[in-house]
Amino acid sequence: FETSKAENIIVNLFNDSYSSENGVLFNKNKSELIKYPKGKKIDSYTIPEYVREINSSAFLECEYLEIIKLQRSLQTIGAGAFYNCYNLEKIDINENVIIDSIERDAFVNCSNLESFTLTSLNSLKTCAFAGCSKLKVVNIKSNLKLNGQRAFSNCSSLNNINIPSNASLTIEDEAFIGCIELKKINLPNNLVSIGKNVFKNCESLEAININQLNLNYCSYDGVLYNYEMTKIEYYPSGKKNYQYIMPQNVKTMNYYTFNNCPYITNVKISNNFEMSAEWTYMFEECKNLTDISINTNNEKYSCEDGILFSKDKTKLIKYPNSKKETSYRIPNFVINIDGYAFQGCINLKNVIIPNSVKSIKNLAFWKCDNLTICGYTNSIAQKYASENNIQFQIIDKKFGFASDVEEKENAESVGQEFVSIEDLVVDKAKSPTVELDGQKVATIKIDRKISIEEVKSNSYIQNQKEYNLNLKVVDKNGQEKDEGTIGSKCKIQLLDENDEIVAEYTVIVKGDVTGNGYSRMYDAFQILKDAVTGQKIDDIDIQIRDYNNDGKVRMYDAFQYLKLALVN
């Protein structure tokens, strides 16, 4: 009957196995409701008192049904019984109903259902109410066993779950995953067990509270622990505290404890903490985590610059995925990089891996989409990058500067060293920095004019040895500039103590055709001329003229620069 849209199902009175009443199909003694016809144009239906079981898919996709009334004799609601009943708004339940089991997918995608109340429910199976997007309130007056995964998954409006303090409760994996409006849940004193990822992606959840009489779990400041507070079970995703300090007796936690906690920026680990190898996965999608600190008395772990290491610092365990730095040099004392260590570090553009590193575990750089690994030829770093399709650059042995492996043959050379020729794009919106191997050595200062200034220290550190670097600026004609503005096609050179070029940057000032450091009306008219004539120009000239960065020089670019010139 799944494809039939008949309004009535009629059974001959002499049929030995089935019967019908008001066009609805039952077994012979009517203890089981087998099929309610899809095409029945009635908005309300009362389950007869003699029915003990609603069979699987009995009301599948009954689009006209808005109200269903359950009688006290009912014991079981079968798998997918009300699947895709999009217009079902209300389940009217006799207050004496004690349902033994609601099977898997029973009310999936009943997207207009707003509340559900039961006196007692012994078993709620997998995905029973999944996708009920308007379900706001669930009332359980006695016992509840969520012994199926994802029972209320993606109930995006669910904000109130009422469970009596003396009720017996068991919660299986992912029971409330994706319940984005759930702000608080009060668990009873008879909570027996709670599964994995129960509150994952509950982004509004601020507190998980539990009755003080519970002998299995406890809560403190809205965080759920085991009874002895030696293990963190769940930290609520919507808790608006920026720092979490572990209680000192905490030794362990679930790997999913901090899944998707966007408010946390700092976690301080207790001095008793110890954990299995997979624990770093717990910071998945903590989008603003910038610092991990630890009690100095901890015998297993240590921290440096907000990064978590083993006690002897030979293993790098976790780099906070929202640290602002775009480049990080792994210290020479590190031998191993743990799995998930750099997971989701979207700000990182370069990680420099020394030869001291002998092991990089799987998924160490998972979800680092814009990353380049810098390392030595034939190193573990190069092998890992190749096996995981990550861009790799070779480190120059003298200065640690990375030049593209694939473009090595085309690089300009000074003596035996390869020199990086890069473009430094300057605009009025920001002050870009000159960096060597991830270390800032100068900044471009922008005010009424554009000039270069050295930062506090223009030294560069490689392998614990300090190199003094000098800055040299030459104009587009190759003449050294001692002062004044920096314009397009000027070059910034970094020189070592022997005045050998370590790195060279070609400056691009957006809109500055003349190379005087300003974008003025003359420049705009020159860009207009180039756009109209279609004259061929090189890549640097295109970048100077291309206002909207679409790779082409058009009249639009000229008019935009003209507008800026008039404003300034």
C-alpha positions as CSV (number, residue, x, y, z in Angstrom):
1,F,0.0,0.0,0.0
2,E,3.0,2.3,0.2
3,T,2.4,3.8,-3.3
4,S,-1.4,3.7,-3.2
5,K,-3.4,6.8,-2.4
6,A,-6.6,4.9,-1.8
7,E,-9.1,6.5,0.7
8,N,-10.4,3.2,2.1
9,I,-9.2,-0.3,2.5
10,I,-12.1,-2.8,2.6
11,V,-11.7,-6.4,3.8
12,N,-14.2,-9.2,3.2
13,L,-15.9,-10.3,6.4
14,F,-14.9,-13.9,5.7
15,N,-11.1,-13.1,5.5
16,D,-9.3,-15.2,8.1
17,S,-6.3,-12.9,8.6
18,Y,-7.4,-9.3,8.3
19,S,-10.3,-7.0,9.0
20,S,-11.2,-3.4,8.4
21,E,-13.0,-0.6,10.1
22,N,-13.8,2.8,8.7
23,G,-11.5,2.0,5.8
24,V,-8.5,1.2,8.0
25,L,-6.8,-2.2,7.8
26,F,-6.3,-4.3,11.0
27,N,-5.3,-7.9,11.8
28,K,-8.3,-10.2,12.4
29,N,-8.8,-9.4,16.1
30,K,-7.9,-5.7,15.6
31,S,-5.1,-5.7,18.1
32,E,-2.8,-4.4,15.4
33,L,-3.4,-1.4,13.1
34,I,-1.7,-2.5,9.9
35,K,-2.4,0.3,7.4
36,Y,-4.2,3.7,7.4
37,P,-4.8,4.7,3.7
38,K,-2.8,7.6,2.4
39,G,-5.6,9.2,0.5
40,K,-8.0,9.3,3.5
41,K,-9.1,13.0,3.7
42,I,-9.6,13.2,7.4
43,D,-7.5,15.5,9.6
44,S,-8.1,13.6,12.9
45,Y,-8.1,9.9,13.8
46,T,-8.5,8.1,17.1
47,I,-6.7,4.8,17.5
48,P,-9.4,2.3,18.7
49,E,-9.1,1.2,22.4
50,Y,-8.5,-2.5,21.4
51,V,-5.4,-1.7,19.4
52,R,-2.1,-2.7,21.1
53,E,0.3,-2.1,18.3
54,I,0.6,0.3,15.4
55,N,2.5,-1.6,12.7
56,S,5.5,-0.3,10.8
57,S,4.8,2.3,8.2
58,A,1.1,2.2,9.1
59,F,0.6,6.0,8.6
60,L,3.5,6.5,6.2
61,E,3.1,9.9,4.4
62,C,-0.5,10.4,5.4
63,E,-0.5,14.1,4.3
64,Y,-4.1,14.9,5.5
65,L,-3.6,13.7,9.0
66,E,-3.2,16.6,11.6
67,I,-4.2,15.0,14.9
68,I,-3.7,11.4,16.2
69,K,-5.3,10.2,19.4
70,L,-3.7,7.3,21.3
71,Q,-5.7,5.1,23.7
72,R,-4.5,3.5,26.9
73,S,-4.4,0.0,25.5
74,L,-1.6,1.0,23.0
75,Q,1.8,-0.6,23.8
76,T,4.0,-0.3,20.7
77,I,4.4,2.2,17.8
78,G,6.2,0.5,15.0
79,A,9.2,1.5,12.9
80,G,8.4,4.4,10.6
81,A,4.7,4.3,11.7
82,F,4.2,8.1,11.1
83,Y,7.2,8.7,8.8
84,N,6.9,11.9,6.7
85,C,3.5,12.8,8.1
86,Y,4.4,16.5,7.4
87,N,1.1,18.0,8.6
88,L,0.8,16.0,11.9
89,E,0.5,18.8,14.6
90,K,-0.7,17.0,17.7
91,I,-0.4,13.6,19.4
92,D,-3.3,13.5,21.9
93,I,-2.5,10.8,24.4
94,N,-4.7,9.4,27.1
95,E,-3.0,10.2,30.5
96,N,-3.0,6.5,31.4
97,V,-1.1,5.4,28.3
98,I,2.1,3.5,29.2
99,I,3.8,2.8,25.9
100,D,6.4,0.1,26.0
101,S,8.3,1.0,22.8
102,I,8.4,3.6,20.1
103,E,10.4,2.0,17.3
104,R,13.0,3.5,15.0
105,D,12.0,6.3,12.6
106,A,8.5,6.3,14.1
107,F,7.9,10.1,13.8
108,V,10.7,11.1,11.4
109,N,10.1,14.4,9.6
110,C,6.8,15.1,11.3
111,S,7.8,18.7,10.8
112,N,4.6,20.4,12.2
113,L,4.6,18.4,15.5
114,E,5.2,20.9,18.4
115,S,4.9,18.9,21.6
116,F,4.9,15.3,22.9
117,T,3.8,14.0,26.3
118,L,3.9,10.5,27.8
119,T,3.2,9.2,31.2
120,S,5.9,6.5,30.8
121,L,8.0,5.2,28.0
122,N,10.3,2.2,28.3
123,S,12.1,2.3,25.0
124,L,12.6,5.1,22.4
125,K,14.5,3.7,19.4
126,T,16.9,5.1,16.8
127,C,15.8,8.4,15.2
128,A,12.3,8.1,16.6
129,F,11.6,11.8,16.4
130,A,14.5,12.9,14.1
131,G,13.8,15.9,12.0
132,C,10.7,17.1,13.8
133,S,11.8,20.6,13.2
134,K,8.9,22.3,15.1
135,L,9.0,20.1,18.1
136,K,9.5,22.4,21.1
137,V,8.5,20.5,24.2
138,V,8.9,16.9,25.3
139,N,7.2,15.9,28.6
140,I,8.1,12.5,30.2
141,K,6.1,12.0,33.4
142,S,7.9,8.9,34.5
143,N,10.7,6.7,33.0
144,L,12.4,7.0,29.7
145,K,15.0,4.9,28.0
146,L,16.5,6.4,24.9
147,N,18.0,3.1,23.8
148,G,18.4,4.1,20.2
149,Q,20.8,6.6,18.7
150,R,19.8,10.1,17.4
151,A,16.3,9.8,19.0
152,F,15.7,13.6,18.8
153,S,18.4,14.5,16.3
154,N,17.9,17.7,14.4
155,C,14.8,18.7,16.3
156,S,15.9,22.3,15.6
157,S,13.2,24.0,17.7
158,L,13.4,21.7,20.8
159,N,14.0,24.0,23.8
160,N,12.3,22.2,26.7
161,I,12.7,18.6,27.9
162,N,10.8,17.9,31.1
163,I,11.8,14.8,33.1
164,P,10.9,14.3,36.7
165,S,13.8,14.2,39.1
166,N,13.0,10.7,40.2
167,A,12.7,9.3,36.7
168,S,15.0,6.5,35.5
169,L,16.8,7.7,32.4
170,T,19.2,6.1,29.9
171,I,20.5,8.2,26.9
172,E,22.2,6.6,23.9
173,D,24.6,8.2,21.4
174,E,23.7,11.4,19.6
175,A,20.3,11.6,21.2
176,F,20.0,15.4,20.9
177,I,22.5,16.1,18.1
178,G,21.6,19.2,16.2
179,C,19.0,20.5,18.7
180,I,20.2,24.1,18.2
181,E,17.6,25.8,20.4
182,L,18.1,23.6,23.5
183,K,19.5,25.9,26.2
184,K,19.4,23.8,29.3
185,I,18.6,20.3,30.3
186,N,18.0,19.0,33.8
187,L,18.9,15.3,34.2
188,P,17.3,13.2,36.9
189,N,18.8,11.5,39.9
190,N,18.4,8.1,38.2
191,L,20.4,8.9,35.1
192,V,22.0,5.5,34.5
193,S,24.2,6.2,31.5
194,I,24.8,8.7,28.8
195,G,26.2,8.0,25.3
196,K,28.6,9.6,22.9
197,N,28.1,13.0,21.2
198,V,24.7,13.3,22.9
199,F,24.7,17.1,22.8
200,K,26.9,17.6,19.6
201,N,26.0,20.8,17.7
202,C,23.6,21.9,20.4
203,E,25.0,25.4,19.9
204,S,22.7,27.2,22.4
205,L,23.2,24.7,25.2
206,E,24.5,26.7,28.2
207,A,24.1,24.2,31.1
208,I,23.8,20.5,31.7
209,N,22.5,20.1,35.2
210,I,21.9,16.9,37.2
211,N,20.1,16.1,40.4
212,Q,22.4,16.1,43.4
213,L,21.2,12.6,44.4
214,N,22.5,11.0,41.3
215,L,25.3,8.4,42.1
216,N,26.7,8.2,38.6
217,Y,27.2,11.8,37.5
218,C,27.5,15.3,38.9
219,S,27.5,18.8,37.4
220,Y,29.4,21.9,38.4
221,D,28.8,25.3,36.8
222,G,26.8,23.6,34.0
223,V,29.5,21.1,33.0
224,L,28.8,17.4,33.4
225,Y,31.3,15.1,35.1
226,N,31.3,11.6,36.4
227,Y,30.4,11.3,40.1
228,E,34.0,11.5,41.4
229,M,34.7,14.5,39.1
230,T,37.7,12.7,37.7
231,K,36.3,12.7,34.2
232,I,34.6,15.4,32.1
233,E,31.6,14.0,30.3
234,Y,30.3,17.1,28.5
235,Y,31.0,20.8,28.2
236,P,27.9,22.6,26.8
237,S,28.6,24.2,23.4
238,G,26.7,27.4,24.1
239,K,28.4,28.1,27.5
240,K,29.5,31.7,27.2
241,N,32.7,31.4,29.3
242,Y,35.9,32.2,27.4
243,Q,38.1,30.3,29.8
244,Y,37.7,26.8,31.2
245,I,39.8,25.7,34.2
246,M,39.7,22.0,34.9
247,P,39.1,21.0,38.5
248,Q,42.3,19.7,39.9
249,N,41.2,16.1,40.3
250,V,40.1,15.7,36.7
251,K,42.2,13.0,35.1
252,T,40.5,12.3,31.8
253,M,37.7,13.3,29.4
254,N,35.8,12.0,26.4
255,Y,37.3,12.8,23.0
256,Y,34.1,14.6,22.1
257,T,33.9,16.7,25.3
258,F,34.6,20.0,23.7
259,N,33.1,19.5,20.2
260,N,32.0,22.7,18.7
261,C,32.5,25.1,21.6
262,P,32.9,28.5,19.8
263,Y,33.2,30.6,23.0
264,I,36.2,29.0,24.5
265,T,39.5,30.7,23.8
266,N,41.6,29.2,26.7
267,V,41.7,25.9,28.4
268,K,43.8,25.3,31.5
269,I,44.6,21.6,32.1
270,S,44.7,20.2,35.6
271,N,47.9,18.8,37.2
272,N,46.4,15.3,37.4
273,F,45.3,15.1,33.8
274,E,46.4,12.2,31.6
275,M,44.7,10.9,28.5
276,S,44.8,8.4,25.6
277,A,46.3,9.2,22.2
278,E,43.0,10.2,20.6
279,W,42.1,12.9,23.1
280,T,43.3,15.8,21.0
281,Y,40.2,15.3,18.8
282,M,38.2,16.8,21.6
283,F,38.9,20.3,20.4
284,E,37.1,19.7,17.1
285,E,35.6,23.0,15.8
286,C,36.5,25.0,18.9
287,K,36.7,27.9,16.4
288,N,38.2,30.5,18.8
289,L,40.6,28.4,20.8
290,T,43.9,30.3,20.9
291,D,45.7,29.1,24.1
292,I,46.2,25.9,26.1
293,S,47.8,26.2,29.4
294,I,48.7,23.6,32.1
295,N,49.6,23.3,35.7
296,T,53.4,23.1,36.0
297,N,53.0,20.1,38.3
298,N,51.4,18.0,35.6
299,E,53.7,14.9,35.1
300,K,52.5,14.1,31.6
301,Y,52.2,17.4,29.7
302,S,53.7,20.8,29.3
303,C,52.9,24.0,27.4
304,E,54.8,26.6,25.5
305,D,53.3,29.7,23.8
306,G,49.8,28.2,24.3
307,I,50.8,24.9,22.5
308,L,50.5,21.5,24.2
309,F,53.5,19.2,24.3
310,S,54.5,16.0,26.2
311,K,56.3,16.7,29.4
312,D,59.7,16.4,27.8
313,K,58.5,18.4,24.8
314,T,59.6,15.8,22.3
315,K,55.9,15.3,21.2
316,L,53.8,18.2,19.9
317,I,50.2,17.2,20.9
318,K,48.0,20.1,20.1
319,Y,48.3,23.5,18.4
320,P,45.2,25.6,19.1
321,N,43.3,25.8,15.9
322,S,42.6,29.5,16.1
323,K,46.0,31.0,16.9
324,K,46.3,34.1,14.8
325,E,49.9,33.4,13.5
326,T,50.1,32.5,9.8
327,S,53.5,30.8,10.2
328,Y,54.9,28.4,12.9
329,R,58.3,26.9,13.3
330,I,58.3,23.7,15.1
331,P,61.0,23.7,17.8
332,N,64.1,21.6,17.2
333,F,63.4,19.6,20.4
334,V,60.2,18.0,18.9
335,I,60.6,14.5,17.6
336,N,57.0,13.4,17.1
337,I,53.9,15.3,15.9
338,D,50.7,13.8,17.2
339,G,47.5,12.9,15.2
340,Y,45.1,15.9,14.9
341,A,47.8,18.2,16.3
342,F,47.1,21.0,13.8
343,Q,43.6,20.0,12.9
344,G,41.5,22.9,11.5
345,C,44.2,25.5,11.9
346,I,42.8,27.7,9.1
347,N,45.1,30.7,9.8
348,L,48.3,28.7,9.3
349,K,49.9,29.2,5.9
350,N,53.3,27.8,6.6
351,V,54.6,25.2,9.1
352,I,58.4,24.8,9.2
353,I,59.4,21.3,10.3
354,P,63.0,20.7,11.3
355,N,65.0,17.5,10.8
356,S,64.6,16.6,14.4
357,V,61.0,15.5,13.7
358,K,61.1,11.7,12.9
359,S,57.4,10.9,13.1
360,I,54.2,12.6,11.9
361,K,51.0,10.8,12.7
362,N,48.0,10.5,10.4
363,L,45.6,13.5,10.2
364,A,48.1,15.7,12.0
365,F,47.3,18.5,9.5
366,W,43.7,17.6,8.8
367,K,41.5,20.4,7.6
368,C,44.5,22.8,7.2
369,D,43.3,23.8,3.7
370,N,45.8,26.6,2.9
371,L,48.9,25.0,4.4
372,T,52.4,24.7,3.0
373,I,54.9,22.5,4.8
374,C,58.4,23.7,4.7
375,G,61.2,21.2,5.3
376,Y,64.5,19.7,4.1
377,T,65.1,17.5,1.1
378,N,64.3,13.8,1.7
379,S,63.0,14.6,5.2
380,I,60.0,13.1,7.0
381,A,58.3,16.4,6.4
382,Q,58.7,16.1,2.6
383,K,57.5,12.5,2.7
384,Y,54.4,13.3,4.7
385,A,53.5,16.3,2.5
386,S,53.8,14.1,-0.6
387,E,51.7,11.3,0.8
388,N,49.0,13.7,2.0
389,N,48.9,16.0,-1.1
390,I,50.1,19.0,0.9
391,Q,52.2,21.7,-0.8
392,F,55.9,21.5,0.2
393,Q,58.8,23.9,0.0
394,I,62.4,23.1,0.5
395,I,64.3,25.0,3.3
396,D,67.5,26.7,2.4
397,K,70.1,25.2,4.7
398,K,71.8,28.6,5.5
399,F,68.8,30.8,6.2
400,G,65.9,28.4,6.4
401,F,64.1,30.3,3.6
402,A,61.7,28.2,1.6
403,S,61.8,28.3,-2.2
404,D,59.2,26.5,-4.3
405,V,60.5,23.0,-5.2
406,E,58.7,22.9,-8.5
407,E,60.1,26.4,-9.5
408,K,63.6,25.8,-8.3
409,E,65.1,25.7,-11.7
410,N,63.6,29.1,-12.6
411,A,64.6,30.9,-9.4
412,E,67.2,33.6,-9.5
413,S,70.4,32.8,-7.8
414,V,73.0,34.7,-5.9
415,G,76.2,32.7,-5.4
416,Q,75.0,29.2,-4.4
417,E,71.8,30.4,-2.7
418,F,68.3,30.5,-4.2
419,V,66.5,33.8,-3.8
420,S,62.8,34.2,-3.4
421,I,61.2,36.8,-5.6
422,E,57.8,37.6,-4.2
423,D,55.2,40.4,-4.8
424,L,54.4,42.6,-1.8
425,V,50.9,44.1,-2.5
426,V,50.4,47.4,-0.6
427,D,47.0,49.0,-0.2
428,K,45.5,51.6,2.1
429,A,43.5,49.0,4.1
430,K,46.3,47.4,5.9
431,S,50.0,47.5,6.8
432,P,51.6,44.4,5.3
433,T,54.7,42.9,6.8
434,V,58.0,41.7,5.3
435,E,58.6,38.2,6.6
436,L,61.5,35.8,6.3
437,D,60.6,32.2,7.0
438,G,57.6,33.3,9.0
439,Q,59.5,35.8,11.1
440,K,58.6,39.4,10.8
441,V,61.6,41.6,10.0
442,A,59.9,44.8,8.8
443,T,56.5,46.4,8.2
444,I,55.1,48.8,5.6
445,K,53.9,52.0,7.3
446,I,50.9,53.6,5.6
447,D,49.8,57.2,6.4
448,R,49.7,60.1,3.9
449,K,52.6,58.4,2.2
450,I,53.9,54.9,2.1
451,S,57.3,54.2,3.7
452,I,59.2,51.3,5.2
453,E,60.3,51.1,8.7
454,E,62.3,48.4,10.6
455,V,60.6,46.7,13.5
456,K,62.3,46.6,17.0
457,S,64.6,43.8,16.0
458,N,65.6,43.1,12.4
459,S,67.4,39.9,13.4
460,Y,66.5,36.5,12.1
461,I,66.9,33.3,14.2
462,Q,67.7,30.0,12.6
463,N,68.7,26.9,14.6
464,Q,69.2,29.1,17.7
465,K,71.7,31.3,15.9
466,E,70.9,34.9,15.3
467,Y,71.6,36.6,12.0
468,N,71.5,40.3,11.6
469,L,69.6,41.4,8.5
470,N,69.7,44.7,6.7
471,L,67.0,46.2,4.6
472,K,67.7,47.8,1.2
473,V,65.2,49.5,-1.0
474,V,65.8,50.2,-4.7
475,D,63.5,52.0,-7.1
476,K,62.2,50.7,-10.3
477,N,65.4,51.8,-12.1
478,G,67.6,49.9,-9.7
479,Q,68.8,52.9,-7.8
480,E,69.0,52.6,-4.0
481,K,66.5,54.7,-2.0
482,D,67.5,56.1,1.4
483,E,64.2,57.8,2.2
484,G,60.9,58.9,0.7
485,T,57.9,56.9,-0.5
486,I,57.9,53.4,-1.9
487,G,56.2,53.1,-5.2
488,S,55.2,50.3,-7.5
489,K,58.1,48.2,-8.9
490,C,60.4,49.2,-6.1
491,K,62.2,46.3,-4.6
492,I,62.8,45.5,-0.9
493,Q,65.9,43.4,-0.4
494,L,66.9,41.6,2.8
495,L,70.7,41.3,3.1
496,D,72.9,39.2,5.3
497,E,76.0,40.3,7.1
498,N,78.0,39.9,3.9
499,D,75.5,42.0,2.0
500,E,74.3,39.0,0.1
501,I,70.6,39.0,-0.9
502,V,68.6,36.6,1.2
503,A,65.2,37.6,-0.2
504,E,63.7,40.2,-2.5
505,Y,60.2,41.5,-2.7
506,T,58.7,43.5,-5.6
507,V,56.3,46.1,-4.3
508,I,52.9,46.6,-5.9
509,V,51.0,49.7,-4.8
510,K,47.4,49.3,-6.1
511,G,46.7,52.1,-8.6
512,D,50.2,53.6,-8.6
513,V,51.2,53.4,-12.3
514,T,54.0,56.1,-12.0
515,G,55.7,54.4,-9.2
516,N,55.7,57.4,-6.9
517,G,53.7,55.7,-4.1
518,Y,50.4,57.4,-4.7
519,S,47.3,56.7,-6.7
520,R,46.3,59.9,-8.4
521,M,44.2,61.2,-11.3
522,Y,47.1,60.9,-13.7
523,D,47.4,57.2,-12.8
524,A,43.7,56.7,-13.3
525,F,43.8,58.2,-16.8
526,Q,46.8,56.0,-17.7
527,I,44.9,53.0,-16.6
528,L,41.9,54.1,-18.7
529,K,44.2,54.5,-21.7
530,D,45.6,51.0,-21.2
531,A,42.1,49.6,-20.8
532,V,40.9,51.3,-24.0
533,T,43.9,50.4,-26.2
534,G,44.2,46.9,-24.9
535,Q,48.0,47.3,-24.8
536,K,49.8,44.2,-23.6
537,I,51.3,44.6,-20.1
538,D,53.2,42.3,-17.8
539,D,51.7,40.5,-14.7
540,I,53.0,43.2,-12.2
541,D,51.4,46.0,-14.3
542,I,48.2,44.1,-14.4
543,Q,48.2,43.7,-10.5
544,I,48.9,47.5,-10.2
545,R,45.9,48.4,-12.5
546,D,43.5,45.7,-11.5
547,Y,41.1,47.2,-8.9
548,N,38.8,44.3,-8.4
549,N,41.4,41.6,-8.8
550,D,39.7,39.7,-11.6
551,G,43.0,39.4,-13.6
552,K,42.0,42.0,-16.2
553,V,42.4,45.7,-16.8
554,R,39.1,47.3,-17.8
555,M,37.4,50.7,-17.8
556,Y,35.8,49.8,-14.5
557,D,39.2,49.6,-12.8
558,A,40.1,53.1,-14.1
559,F,36.9,54.7,-13.0
560,Q,37.2,53.2,-9.5
561,Y,40.8,54.5,-9.1
562,L,39.6,57.9,-10.5
563,K,36.9,58.0,-7.8
564,L,39.5,57.3,-5.1
565,A,41.8,60.0,-6.4
566,L,39.0,62.5,-6.4
567,V,38.1,61.6,-2.8
568,N,41.6,61.8,-1.6
